[in-house]
């Protein structure tokens, strides 16, 4: 697939994932968000205190995609309550989000078409990652 086709597909799926992420946030309670913020040191009393958008993104990602043992994750509660056409991009994207995992990545190099190649340091594997923002700002090792 040519570069423009890859980037158009990325943008389409990114829009869908952003919509799912926002909707999954609605499945969280304020105490759950606050508890995650306290765990990260991003809370002062009942107030969230973050120095950057990146800190807030991490907070919300952790709140949506993790849960205490025995509790369900917000992304799973959202998926259970959402009806999507089988086989649709919306359904595939939500399932991919449910299977997502946290890791530590090192940017190895730029991909020859779009994005970057990253090394997953926890799983000792390389992955092609298409992300326009990261591709513009990242510096390979």
DANORWO-V208050 format. One line per field, one symbol per residue. phi: phi as a letter, one per 30 degrees, with the letter a starting at -180 (. if undefined). burial: I if it has 24 or more other C-alpha atoms within 12 Angstrom, else O. A space follows every 10 residues. Layout:
phi = ???
burial = ???
This chain:
phi = .dedddddde dddddddddd dddddddcce eddddddddc icbbiccdbb dadddddded ddddcbadei cddedddddd dccbdeided ddddddddcd bdacccddad ddcaibcccd ddchbcbdcc adddddcdce d
burial = OOOOOOOOOI OOIIOIIOOI IOOIIOIIOO OIIIIIIOOO OIOOOOOIOO OOOOOOOIII IIIIIIOOOO OOIIIIIIIO OOOOOOOOOI OOIIIOIIOO OOOOIIIOII IOOIIIIIOO OOOOOOOOII IIOOIOOOOO O
